[in-house]
Amino acid sequence: MESHPFVLGANFQGGERFVAYPYDNHHLTKTDQITLSDCVCVFVCYRWLAISYASTHLSMTYTSHGSCHGNDITGGVGIVNRAKWQPVTGSMNDFSYLHTNCLELSVFLGCDKFPHQSELVIEWEKNREAMLTFMEQVQRGIRGVVKDNEGNPIANATVSVEGVNHDVSTGGYSVWPCSNTFTIHPSSPLPMHSKVFEQEQCHSPEPRLSTQFLE
């Protein structure tokens, strides 16, 4: 994860049909390192990512007959918070958020954990557009490169969003702010510019922020 700084990830499982988003362990919300604003940000960002997958899956939101094991616990939207559903300690999803640049969630593909090979084409068609839509979400938020005054990218600089206690590091970076207006604070051994963004600036396919050392 350190040598390949992913910003978006998903793991695929079976036995249910929905997307489970972090936090996976409800005890994390009670630690000193995680503030209320962090919790709100996590829920907003992860719910958006989960809905992007579930809403474009061909059957994940069709829950009129309940879930794989009884009543529909997603409220018909095909997503659920893992900590409220089945809390798990030490998950890759929580680790990725707390210790890397990556936002990761769990996709439960269906009730049958071991579908017959004759069903694989159908399962692929159910998930194909959802996978593409999910990957497209890396184009949202703020992305950019921190450079020195000669235009060279700076490795291991820190990028902070004001009001959120979760930093990301560079080369390139991507962050998902959770408010309409937000301030980006890059930092390294030398002072750097900060920049204020409006939320509508966050949907371009091109990097939006190139931050350089002050002269």
Secondary structure, DSSP 8 states (H G I E B T S, - for coil): --SS--SEEEEEE-SEEEEEES-S-GGGGGSTT--HHHHHHHHHHHHHHHHHHHTTSSSTT--TT-BTTBS-SSTTSSEEEHHHHS--SS-HHHHHHHHSS-EEEEEEEES-SS--GGGHHHHHHHHHHHHHHHHHGGGSSEEEEEB-TTS-B-TT-EEEETT-S--EESSEEEE---SSEEEEEEESSS-B--EEEEGGGGG-SS--EEE-B--
